[in-house]
Amino acid sequence: MIKFLDLQKINLKHQEEIETKLSQVFRSGWFLMGQELSSFESNLSQYIGAKHAIGVANGLDALRLILRGYIEMGIMDRGDEILVPSNTYIASILAISDNGLIPVLVEPDINNYNIDITKIEEKITSKTKGILIVHLYGRTVFSDQLKDLADKHQLKLIEDNAQAIGAIWNGQKTGNLGDAAGFSFYPGKNLGAIGDAGAITTNDDDLAKVIRALANYGSNQKYVNIYQGLNSRLDEIQAAVLDVKLKYIDEENTVRKNIAKRYIAEISNPKIILPENPADVNEHVWHLFVIRTEKRDELHKYLTENGIQTLIHYPIPPHKQQAYKEWNDQSFPISEKIHEEVLSLPISPVMTEEEIKKVIEIVNEF
């Protein structure tokens, strides 16, 4: 079976460095808020090009804390609206509603699966305070038009960069395009930890200070609590592992790009809709290689029977989830079409030539 993502093989590439780091953490006796976290935050900040990088417990917390930070600063208030793509993973939406803010869903562009920037302004009201863009599947979504819209309506532009670390727009990395960005380092991400992990980047000194306190029980000084905060800290073990793997992210993203290039050039089955490849190859880091077909379930079964593991990202759109039952009667036809037709093929920095060839051959034979 060709695994969808061989995490064991991916991490074993860095085994010696990771084990050395883990041993150092173990022997240090310091497991939270120590040197490994400081090192990773500094290196991530430099890599992204942002002034601040703050390690947190996971990607959902990263987004939750950004929005909570704006609330504590008086920039947003509970009941305000945040625009968000209607086909994103539910974490993007949970972060909004968890803060008492109102998610307003915007349909994606059927060609690239990212939020349709041309449909944003019609959704803006007097209650709108931010736009949460999602660089879905690893592809950058940004434009001068988007930036101008945010400036025109005085909206915070927040990036969900969980899937796109290393992607670039006009020479600038995702995670440094808007006012703040949330990262997930869930093990299956392009930069994956060996457990849950996340981070926030921003150039806003005040926001960074508030977020650091919020993530540490609302405290900047031990036993002095200025906010009703939470416990969301990136531990030393995960920080150490991520610091090792960050050095190789561009190299591993390049492997993903080369596999995607092969798939796009060599998959010729007319039943398959291939992902749109941006003109600038640096705009996509191919966290997922997502194809579409009206025969998605049949293809999924066929590939499994032929030894190829595939996944569906994502089978149920957020507005059809029980968690948001108040939206269940709403219609978002583009999102619904995407969720009914998408299938993710294996793509990773450890795929062999034989595995790539087999995926192409079997998909073409369907």
N, C-alpha and C positions, 0 to 999 in steps of 0.2 A: 504493500500500500504506500503510495506517495502521500506523505502527511501534508495536511494543509499548511502547517507551520511546525517545524521540528525544533522546539525550544531547547531540548537537551543538546542537540547538535550546535545550535546557535551559541549557547552559553559555553559549551566545551571548547569552542574556538579560543576563549579567553580564560580557560581554566587556571592556568598557572598564575596569571596576574590577579585574578579574582580570589583564588585561595590564599595568596600572599596577603592581600588586603584584608580578607576576613580574619586571618590569623592575627594580624596587627590590631584589628578592632577588638578581638577577643582578649588579647593580652593586655590591651590598654586599660580595660576595666571601665571605659567611658562609652556609653551606648546611645546617648541622646545629646543633641545640641553641642557636638564637639568638632574636632578638626576635620573629620571626613565631610561633614555637612558644609562647613565653611569652604573647604576646597571645591566641592561639587558646585555649590552656589556661585562661587567666583568663576569657575570654568564655564558653567552654563551661561552666566551673564556675558562673559566675553564671547562665547560662541554665538549667542543670539544677537549680541550687540546692544542689549538693554542695560540700563544702569543698575537695576536690581533684579536678582533672582532669589526666590524664597522657596525652600523646600517644604512641602506639606505631605500629608498622609496619602493622598490619592488625587486623581483628576477631578472627581466630582467636588471634593473639598476645595480644590483650586478655584473652580468657578463660583462655588458658594461664597468663598471668602472675598473674592473680588467684589461681588455684588453687596455683600454685607459691609465691606469696607466703605463703599460709596454711600450706603445708608447711614453708617456711623458718622460720616463726614458731612451729612446733610445734603448730598448731591442727589440722592434718590430717597424715596419714601415708600413705605408699604402701600400697595395699591397702584403704584406706577407701572407702566408697561415697558416690556423689553421685547423687541422683535427678534425672532429666532426662526431658522428654517424648519419647515414642517416635516422634513424627512430625516432629521438628525437622529442619532442615538439619544435615548430618553434622558441621559444624564444632563445634557445641555438644558433641557426643559426643567428637570428636577431642581437644578441649581437656582432657577428663577423662582419657581413657586415655593421652594423651601424658605425663601427670604420674604414671602408675603408679597412678592411682585407678580405681575400678570404676564404670562407668556402670550405673545401674539404671533401666530404662525404665518409664515410667508412661504409660498410655494418655491420649489427649486427650478433651476434650468434643466430641462430633460436631457440636454446634451452633455452637461458636465456634473450634474447631481448636486451642485452647490447652490446656495440661495440665489434666486433670480434678482439681481440688483435693480433691474428695471421695475420690479413690483414692490420695492420697499417703500417709496414715498407715499403711495396711496394708503399705506397702513399706518402712517404716522398721525398721531393725535396730540392733543394738548397734554396727555398723560404719558406720552412716550419719553423715556429718559435714556434709552440705550439700544444698541443693535449688537446682538451676539452672533457673530459670524462663525461658521464651522468650516474648517479646511477639510472637508469630508474625503475620506479614502486616501488622503495624502496630497490632495491638489489644492493649491492656493486659490482663495477667492478674495480678490481685492481689485480696486480700480480707483482712478482719480474721481470718477463719478460718485463712488461710495464715500470716499473721504469728504468730498464737497457736500454731500447730503448730510453727513454727520456734523460738519461744521455749520452748515446752514441752519439746522434745527437744534444745534447745541446738544448733541447726543454723544454719550460715551460709546466708543467703539471697542468692543471686547472680543478677543479671539479665543475660540475653542481650538487649541492647537494640539489636541490629544493625538491626532493621527498624522501630523505633518511636520515634525521636527526636521529641519534641514531644507525645507522648501523655501523658495525665494520669489519675491516679486520686485522687479526693477532694482536688483542688486541688494535688496534688504530681506532679511530672513523673516518668515512667519514667526510670530511671537514678539515682533518689534514693529508691527505695522499699525496697530491701534493704540488705545490707551493702556490696556493691560491684557495679559493672555494667560490662559490656564493650560497646563500640560498634564497628560497622564503618562506614567511609566509602567502601566500594567504590563506583565511579562510578555504579552504578545505584541506590544507596540514596537516600532522601529528601534527605539531606545527603550529597552525593557529591563525592569528590575527583576529580582527573584521573589517578588511579593508585590503588594500594593505600594504605590509611590506616586507623587505628583509634584508640581512646582508652579509658581506664578512668576511672570516677568513683567516689569513695568519701568517706565522712566519717571514716574510720579513719586517724589520723595515722601510726600504726606501719605499717599495711599499705601506705600510699602511699609511705613512705620505703623499704620493702623492694622494692616494685615498681619504683620509679625506679632503684634500684641493679641489680636483676635485668635490666631492659631495656637497661642500659648496661654489658654485659659483667660484671655483678655488682659494679659499682664506683660508689661515691659520690665517690671522689677518684681522679683520674687515676693509673693504674698501681698503684692499691691495690685489690685484688679480694677482697671479703669473701664472695662467693657464686660458684658456677659458673654464671654468667649467660649471657645471649644478647644478640644485637644486634637490638633491636626499637625503633627510634627513628623518630618522625614527622619527616620532613625539612621544611626551611623552605618549599619550594615548595608541598607539600601543605597545610601549616599556613596559608600565606598564602591559598590558594584557599578553604580551608574557612572561614577567618575572614571572607572576603567573603560567602560563601554563607549562613553562619549567620545573618546579619542578616535574611535573607528566608525562613527556614525556616517560620515560622508562617504567613506569607502564602501560601507554596506548599502547605503542608499544608491550608490552607483551600480552595484550589482542588481538591485531591484529594477533600476531604470533599464538596464540592458535586457533583463528578462521580459519586461513590459514591451520593449522595442521588438523583441523576437515574437511575442504573442501577437502584437498588432500587425506585424509584417506577414506572419505565417498562418495565423488562423483565418481560414477562408470560407468557413461554413456559412452559407447565406441565411441560416436560421439564427445566427448569432449577431447581436449588436455589440461591437467592441467599444471600449471607453474612448472618448475623444482625447487625443494626445495634444497637449498645448504646444504652441510653436516654440516657446522657450522651455527646453527640457528641464530646467531648474525649478519650474513651477510645480512639479509633481514628483513626490518621493515614493509613490506607489506603496503606501501602507497596505492597500488592498488592490487587487486587479479584478474589477467588477464588470462582468458582462451581463447582457440582458437577452432574454428570449421569452416568447410567449409559452414555450414548452419547458419552463424552468424546472418544474418538478420531475418531468421525464428525464431531462438532462442530468439533474442531480442524482437520480437513481442510476442512470446509465454510467455516469462517471464512477460512482461508488462500486458498481458491479465490475468495472474495469480497473479497479485498484487506484482510484484518484479521489482523495478526500477533498470535498468542497464545503463551504459554509454559506449561509444566507445572511447578508448584512443589509437590511434587517427584515424579518418576515412580517412584522406588524407595525404600521406607522403609529407614531405617538397618539394621534387623535382617535385611534381605534383601541387604545389600551384601556383596561378597566380602571387603571390608576387615574385616568382623566375621562371618566365616563360622561362628564358634562359636555365633552366634545364629540361623543360617539356618533351623533347625528350630522355632524358637519362633513362637508365634502371638500377634499383636496385631491382632485383627480390625478394630477401629475405625481404627487407623492404616492398615491395608491397604486398607480401603474408601476412605479419604480419598485415598490415593496413587493409587488406580485411577480416581478420578472427578473430581479437581480440574482446573480450567483457569483460568488467569489472563488476564483481559481487559485491554486497554490502559487505563492510568490514569496521568496525569502532569500537572504544572502547565502544560504547553504545548499540551495538546489543544485543538482548535478546536471550536466549536459544531457544525460540519458533521461532524467526526469522531465526536463523542459521539453525535449522531443516527444516524449510519450504523451504529455498533456496536450500538446499541439495536435498530434496524430489522432488521439481519441476524440477530442472535441471536433475535429474535422470529419471524423467518421460518423458522428451522430446524425 
